[in-house]
Amino acid sequence: MAEKRFLIVVDMQNDFVDGALGTAEAQAIVPAVAARIRAARDAGETVIATLDTHGEDYLDTQEGRRLPVRHCIRGTAGWALRPEIRDALGDALRVEKPGFGSVRLPEIVRAEAGDADEIAIELVGLCTDICVVSNALLLKAAFPEARMAVNRACCAGVTPQRHEAALETMASCQIDII
């Protein structure tokens, strides 16, 4: 049986690391995420990065009204991938998403998997309790038999408590926490 392995790198963008919505915990995981990306690429895994992407009208959107902090506005420095992450990703596929989870991500994974008999998906990135959990649950729904994991050392939440709560939620949904 042929297994196709994926590493999904969620929103490792400047605004989430040390910009508008950055945290010390997010800054702390950058070296580990970059190392995990390099290891995945060296192992032949398919690496896909998501980019939280908003327009200038962000504050007029539902998300903007609920979280009135301009962030990840396409083309700004805050929208850009963290340099260490960008360098580790190389030519890996990037997927822009206008909200928490990418509804396109499952179809991209399906296309990249081709005729693989089994799929394994690992997620890393920011924020555990918003975008990581959203993408993990979308992928689990699309691939209920895939081996799925979230790497706790390569994720950070809005707060450490929310990070842990999101990990517990994903574990409840049969996603391994490694």
Secondary structure, DSSP 8 states (H G I E B T S, - for coil): --EEEEEEEE--BHHHHTSTT--HHHHHHHHHHHHHHHHHHHTT-EEEEEEE-B-TTGGGSHHHHHS-----BTTSTTTSB-HHHHHHHTT-EEEEESSSS-TTHHHHHHHHHTT-SEEEEEEEEE-IIIIIHHHHHHHHHH-TTSEEEEEEEEEE-SSHHHHHHHHHHHHHTT-EE-
